Amino acid sequence: MEELDTRERDSKGEELKAVWLAAVLALVSGVASADAIFGAGATFPNAVYQAWGKAYLAQTGTTLIYTPVGSGKGIAEIVASRTDFGASDKPLKQEELTQHKLMQFPAVIGGVVPAVNIRGIANGQLQLDAFTLSYIYMGKITRWNDPLIASLNPGLALPNAEIAVLYRSDKSGTTFNFTNYLSKASPEWKTAIGEGLSVAWPVGEGAEKTEGMTRKIASTPNSIGYLDLADLIKKNLVYTKMRNRDGVVVTPNAHSFAAAAASAKWSAANNFYEILTDEPGKDSWPITAATFILLERTPAIAEHAAEIMKFFDWSYRNGDKLADELSYVPLPDTVADAVRAAWKSQVQDRAGNALWK
């Protein structure tokens, strides 16, 4: 795993502390239930976790407090046992899970989408492919009317304006999937920059978390950034279409995300490790991603771990409609069953008893 920032490991972060303090005060004042589970991490699935949490509270009386601080901080928080669960859009490998005594499972599927702020350009009018996207983020394409972009968009009036490149400045699972896609599709990108929760961006300006990215795009003329579709729609930003590996121009939506995930081979044997970028298929969105939950195998507070599994079990059974409404793709029932079996075999109290019954 990438080296965790010492400051991240030693501090919850001001935002995390503020949100948790507000939650505790709410519990004490009786505004929320006396039962609560805490999670922190990826901003990519925040919209669906908040929707699920609201519905779950109404049905069960248990409060979900989820703080979208980015995948890097989510990993750091669960590694340091400072939260009940961590959330990351980058799946951890076997050695990382073993080292930190964690298990992981997928929660939902979505897509990372390039968003632009170009006067006169509406949703889906601009088309890009991996080559042009990588050249924009390497600083080799610097103006919107560059011949390479124009060749993908015949008849579209592109401005002779400098491209304002935006990227996530925090350790982000969205960045991991974005750069993983560019590394698969562009050997030049893979060699020069590579993939990760953060990379050494050669050009552009950073924005912290999805919230910062949406603000930057909205306020910066001629900009391009990347974020999940749910937040893009919520903030009325403009998405681009993408030409996928089969050469087909596709629109970001639940259908194209599901198409990309169709060939996934989910298995507890490899800790559900799946990366869904640059998948084959004429309907596949090229930057599709699953998002993952990290649990301690032997949690200090067994009751909280049990409640987390109950929450995601409820989400698998009851959360599909809410996920669909937010342009996420629910997991197949067979995958949910495999996750439940993994809970039973991998998560135990300190006496060795399974916490999932």
C-alpha positions as CSV (number, residue, x, y, z in Angstrom):
1,M,0.0,0.0,0.0
2,E,1.2,3.5,-0.6
3,E,3.0,5.0,2.3
4,L,0.4,6.5,4.7
5,D,1.0,10.1,5.6
6,T,2.0,10.2,9.2
7,R,-0.1,13.2,9.8
8,E,-3.1,11.3,8.5
9,R,-2.4,8.4,10.8
10,D,-2.0,10.7,13.8
11,S,-5.0,12.9,13.2
12,K,-8.6,12.4,12.2
13,G,-8.5,15.7,10.4
14,E,-10.5,18.7,11.3
15,E,-13.5,17.8,9.1
16,L,-13.7,14.3,10.4
17,K,-13.6,15.5,14.0
18,A,-16.2,18.2,13.4
19,V,-18.6,15.8,11.7
20,W,-18.2,13.1,14.4
21,L,-18.6,15.7,17.2
22,A,-21.8,16.9,15.6
23,A,-23.0,13.3,15.5
24,V,-22.2,12.7,19.1
25,L,-23.9,15.9,20.2
26,A,-27.0,14.8,18.1
27,L,-27.0,11.4,19.8
28,V,-26.7,13.0,23.3
29,S,-29.4,15.5,22.6
30,G,-31.7,12.8,21.3
31,V,-31.9,14.1,17.7
32,A,-30.5,10.8,16.4
33,S,-30.7,7.2,17.6
34,A,-28.6,6.1,20.5
35,D,-27.2,3.5,18.1
36,A,-24.7,4.7,15.6
37,I,-22.0,3.3,13.3
38,F,-19.1,5.3,11.9
39,G,-17.4,5.2,8.6
40,A,-15.0,7.4,6.7
41,G,-13.3,7.4,3.3
42,A,-14.2,7.5,-0.4
43,T,-16.1,10.5,-1.7
44,F,-17.2,8.6,-4.8
45,P,-20.0,6.6,-3.1
46,N,-21.0,9.3,-0.6
47,A,-24.3,10.1,-2.3
48,V,-25.6,6.5,-2.1
49,Y,-24.2,5.9,1.4
50,Q,-26.1,8.9,2.7
51,A,-29.3,7.8,0.9
52,W,-29.0,4.3,2.3
53,G,-28.2,5.7,5.8
54,K,-31.3,7.9,5.8
55,A,-33.6,5.0,4.8
56,Y,-31.9,2.6,7.2
57,L,-32.3,5.0,10.2
58,A,-36.0,5.3,9.4
59,Q,-36.4,1.5,9.3
60,T,-34.1,0.4,12.1
61,G,-33.3,3.4,14.4
62,T,-29.6,2.9,13.8
63,T,-27.7,6.0,12.5
64,L,-24.9,5.8,9.9
65,I,-22.4,8.6,10.3
66,Y,-20.3,8.5,7.1
67,T,-17.6,11.1,6.5
68,P,-16.4,11.5,2.8
69,V,-12.7,12.4,3.4
70,G,-11.2,10.5,0.5
71,S,-10.0,6.9,0.1
72,G,-6.5,7.6,1.4
73,K,-7.8,8.9,4.7
74,G,-10.5,6.2,4.9
75,I,-7.7,3.5,4.7
76,A,-5.7,5.4,7.3
77,E,-8.6,5.6,9.7
78,I,-9.5,1.9,9.6
79,V,-5.8,0.9,9.8
80,A,-5.5,3.0,13.0
81,S,-8.8,1.7,14.4
82,R,-10.3,5.2,14.5
83,T,-13.5,4.3,12.7
84,D,-15.9,1.4,12.5
85,F,-15.2,0.9,8.8
86,G,-13.1,2.5,6.1
87,A,-14.2,3.0,2.5
88,S,-11.9,3.0,-0.6
89,D,-12.4,3.0,-4.3
90,K,-9.0,1.4,-4.6
91,P,-9.2,-2.3,-3.6
92,L,-6.4,-3.4,-1.3
93,K,-4.3,-6.4,-2.2
94,Q,-3.9,-9.6,-0.2
95,E,-0.6,-8.5,1.5
96,E,-2.1,-5.2,2.5
97,L,-5.2,-6.8,4.0
98,T,-3.1,-9.4,5.9
99,Q,-0.7,-6.8,7.2
100,H,-3.4,-4.7,8.7
101,K,-5.8,-7.6,9.6
102,L,-8.6,-6.3,7.4
103,M,-11.2,-7.8,5.1
104,Q,-12.8,-6.0,2.2
105,F,-15.9,-6.4,0.2
106,P,-17.6,-4.4,-2.7
107,A,-20.6,-2.1,-1.9
108,V,-21.7,-0.7,-5.2
109,I,-20.5,0.2,-8.7
110,G,-20.4,3.5,-10.4
111,G,-18.4,5.5,-12.9
112,V,-15.7,8.2,-13.0
113,V,-16.7,10.8,-15.5
114,P,-14.8,13.7,-17.1
115,A,-16.6,17.0,-16.6
116,V,-16.0,20.3,-18.4
117,N,-17.0,23.9,-18.2
118,I,-16.9,25.2,-21.8
119,R,-19.2,28.0,-22.8
120,G,-21.7,26.7,-25.4
121,I,-20.9,23.0,-24.8
122,A,-23.8,20.9,-23.3
123,N,-24.0,17.4,-21.8
124,G,-22.5,14.8,-24.1
125,Q,-21.6,17.1,-26.9
126,L,-17.9,16.8,-26.4
127,Q,-16.3,13.4,-27.1
128,L,-12.9,12.3,-25.8
129,D,-10.9,9.1,-25.8
130,A,-8.0,7.8,-23.7
131,F,-5.4,9.3,-26.0
132,T,-6.7,12.8,-25.9
133,L,-7.6,12.6,-22.2
134,S,-4.1,11.5,-21.3
135,Y,-2.5,14.2,-23.5
136,I,-4.7,16.9,-21.8
137,Y,-3.5,15.7,-18.4
138,M,0.1,15.4,-19.5
139,G,0.0,19.0,-20.9
140,K,0.6,17.9,-24.5
141,I,-2.9,19.2,-25.5
142,T,-3.3,22.7,-24.2
143,R,-6.2,24.3,-26.1
144,W,-9.7,23.1,-26.7
145,N,-9.5,23.6,-30.4
146,D,-6.5,21.3,-30.7
147,P,-6.7,19.2,-33.9
148,L,-6.7,16.0,-32.0
149,I,-9.8,17.0,-30.0
150,A,-11.4,18.6,-33.1
151,S,-11.0,15.3,-35.1
152,L,-13.1,13.5,-32.5
153,N,-15.7,16.3,-32.6
154,P,-16.4,17.3,-36.3
155,G,-18.8,20.2,-36.5
156,L,-18.6,21.1,-32.8
157,A,-17.5,24.7,-32.2
158,L,-14.5,24.4,-29.9
159,P,-13.0,27.6,-28.4
160,N,-9.4,28.7,-29.0
161,A,-9.0,28.7,-25.3
162,E,-6.4,27.2,-22.9
163,I,-7.5,24.1,-21.1
164,A,-7.7,24.5,-17.3
165,V,-6.7,21.1,-16.0
166,L,-8.1,20.1,-12.6
167,Y,-7.1,17.0,-10.5
168,R,-7.8,15.8,-6.9
169,S,-5.1,17.0,-4.5
170,D,-6.0,14.5,-1.8
171,K,-5.4,10.8,-1.8
172,S,-8.4,9.7,-3.8
173,G,-9.8,6.5,-5.0
174,T,-11.4,8.4,-7.9
175,T,-7.9,9.4,-8.9
176,F,-6.7,5.8,-8.6
177,N,-9.4,4.6,-11.1
178,F,-8.8,7.6,-13.4
179,T,-5.1,7.1,-13.5
180,N,-5.4,3.3,-13.7
181,Y,-7.6,3.7,-16.8
182,L,-5.0,6.1,-18.4
183,S,-2.2,3.7,-17.5
184,K,-4.0,0.8,-19.2
185,A,-5.0,2.7,-22.3
186,S,-1.8,4.8,-22.7
187,P,1.7,3.2,-22.5
188,E,3.1,6.7,-22.5
189,W,1.0,7.7,-19.4
190,K,1.9,4.4,-17.6
191,T,5.6,5.0,-18.1
192,A,5.7,8.8,-17.3
193,I,3.1,9.1,-14.6
194,G,1.5,5.8,-13.6
195,E,-1.4,5.2,-11.2
196,G,-2.2,5.7,-7.6
197,L,-4.4,7.5,-5.0
198,S,-2.2,10.5,-5.9
199,V,0.4,11.0,-8.6
200,A,2.9,13.6,-9.7
201,W,0.6,15.6,-12.0
202,P,2.7,17.4,-14.7
203,V,0.1,20.2,-15.2
204,G,-3.0,21.6,-13.7
205,E,-4.4,22.7,-10.3
206,G,-5.5,20.5,-7.4
207,A,-8.9,20.4,-5.7
208,E,-9.5,18.6,-2.4
209,K,-12.3,16.0,-2.4
210,T,-15.2,15.8,-4.7
211,E,-16.7,18.9,-3.2
212,G,-13.6,20.9,-4.1
213,M,-13.6,19.4,-7.6
214,T,-17.2,20.4,-8.3
215,R,-16.6,23.9,-7.1
216,K,-13.4,24.3,-9.1
217,I,-15.0,23.0,-12.3
218,A,-18.1,25.2,-11.9
219,S,-16.1,28.4,-11.2
220,T,-13.3,27.8,-13.8
221,P,-14.0,28.6,-17.4
222,N,-12.6,26.1,-19.9
223,S,-11.8,23.6,-17.2
224,I,-11.8,19.8,-17.1
225,G,-12.0,17.6,-14.1
226,Y,-13.2,14.1,-13.1
227,L,-15.7,12.9,-10.5
228,D,-18.5,10.5,-9.9
229,L,-21.7,10.8,-12.0
230,A,-24.0,11.3,-9.0
231,D,-22.2,14.5,-7.9
232,L,-21.8,15.7,-11.5
233,I,-25.6,15.5,-11.9
234,K,-26.3,17.0,-8.5
235,K,-24.1,20.0,-9.3
236,N,-25.4,20.5,-12.9
237,L,-22.0,20.0,-14.4
238,V,-21.4,19.0,-18.0
239,Y,-20.2,15.5,-18.8
240,T,-18.2,14.3,-21.8
241,K,-18.8,11.1,-23.7
242,M,-15.9,8.7,-24.1
243,R,-14.8,6.4,-26.9
244,N,-14.2,3.0,-25.2
245,R,-11.7,0.3,-26.1
246,D,-14.1,-1.1,-28.7
247,G,-14.1,2.3,-30.4
248,V,-17.7,3.0,-29.5
249,V,-18.7,6.4,-28.1
250,V,-20.7,5.8,-24.9
251,T,-22.6,7.9,-22.4
252,P,-22.0,7.7,-18.7
253,N,-25.0,6.0,-17.1
254,A,-26.0,3.0,-15.1
255,H,-26.4,0.9,-18.3
256,S,-22.8,1.6,-19.5
257,F,-21.4,1.0,-15.9
258,A,-23.3,-2.3,-15.7
259,A,-22.0,-3.3,-19.1
260,A,-18.4,-2.7,-17.9
261,A,-19.0,-4.7,-14.7
262,A,-20.6,-7.7,-16.5
263,S,-17.4,-9.6,-16.9
264,A,-16.2,-9.1,-13.3
265,K,-15.3,-12.4,-11.6
266,W,-16.1,-11.5,-7.9
267,S,-14.6,-14.0,-5.4
268,A,-13.9,-14.1,-1.8
269,A,-10.8,-16.1,-2.7
270,N,-9.1,-13.0,-3.9
271,N,-10.8,-10.7,-1.4
272,F,-13.2,-9.4,-4.1
273,Y,-10.3,-7.6,-5.8
274,E,-11.6,-6.2,-9.1
275,I,-10.7,-3.2,-11.1
276,L,-13.3,-2.4,-13.8
277,T,-11.5,0.2,-16.0
278,D,-11.0,-0.2,-19.7
279,E,-13.3,-3.3,-19.9
280,P,-14.2,-4.7,-23.3
281,G,-17.7,-4.4,-24.7
282,K,-19.4,-2.0,-27.1
283,D,-21.6,-0.6,-24.3
284,S,-19.0,-0.4,-21.6
285,W,-18.1,2.9,-19.9
286,P,-14.3,2.9,-19.8
287,I,-13.8,4.4,-16.3
288,T,-16.2,2.2,-14.3
289,A,-15.3,1.5,-10.7
290,A,-16.4,-0.6,-7.7
291,T,-16.1,0.9,-4.3
292,F,-15.1,-1.2,-1.3
293,I,-15.6,-1.4,2.5
294,L,-12.8,-2.3,4.8
295,L,-13.5,-4.0,8.2
296,E,-11.2,-5.2,10.9
297,R,-11.2,-9.0,11.1
298,T,-11.2,-8.8,14.9
299,P,-12.8,-5.5,15.8
300,A,-12.3,-3.9,19.2
301,I,-16.1,-3.2,19.4
302,A,-17.7,-6.4,18.1
303,E,-21.2,-4.9,18.3
304,H,-20.3,-2.1,15.9
305,A,-18.9,-4.5,13.4
306,A,-22.0,-6.6,13.5
307,E,-24.1,-3.5,12.9
308,I,-22.0,-2.6,9.9
309,M,-22.6,-6.0,8.3
310,K,-26.4,-5.6,9.1
311,F,-26.3,-2.2,7.4
312,F,-24.7,-3.5,4.2
313,D,-26.9,-6.6,4.2
314,W,-29.9,-4.3,4.4
315,S,-28.4,-2.2,1.6
316,Y,-27.9,-5.3,-0.6
317,R,-31.5,-6.3,0.0
318,N,-33.3,-2.9,0.0
319,G,-31.0,-0.3,-1.5
320,D,-31.2,-1.1,-5.3
321,K,-33.8,1.5,-6.1
322,L,-31.9,4.3,-4.2
323,A,-28.7,3.3,-6.0
324,D,-30.4,3.3,-9.4
325,E,-31.9,6.7,-8.8
326,L,-28.3,8.1,-8.1
327,S,-26.8,6.3,-11.2
328,Y,-25.0,3.7,-9.3
329,V,-25.2,0.0,-10.1
330,P,-26.2,-2.5,-7.4
331,L,-24.2,-5.7,-7.0
332,P,-25.8,-9.0,-8.2
333,D,-27.4,-11.1,-5.6
334,T,-24.8,-13.8,-6.1
335,V,-22.0,-11.3,-5.1
336,A,-24.0,-10.2,-2.1
337,D,-24.3,-13.9,-1.0
338,A,-20.6,-14.4,-1.4
339,V,-19.9,-11.3,0.7
340,R,-22.2,-12.6,3.5
341,A,-20.3,-15.9,3.5
342,A,-17.0,-14.0,3.7
343,W,-18.3,-12.0,6.7
344,K,-19.1,-15.3,8.5
345,S,-15.7,-16.8,7.9
346,Q,-13.5,-13.7,8.3
347,V,-14.9,-11.4,10.9
348,Q,-14.8,-12.6,14.5
349,D,-14.9,-11.3,18.0
350,R,-11.9,-11.7,20.2
351,A,-13.1,-15.1,21.5
352,G,-13.1,-16.4,17.9
353,N,-16.8,-16.4,17.4
354,A,-18.3,-15.3,14.0
355,L,-20.1,-12.0,14.2
356,W,-22.3,-12.7,11.2
357,K,-24.9,-15.3,11.9
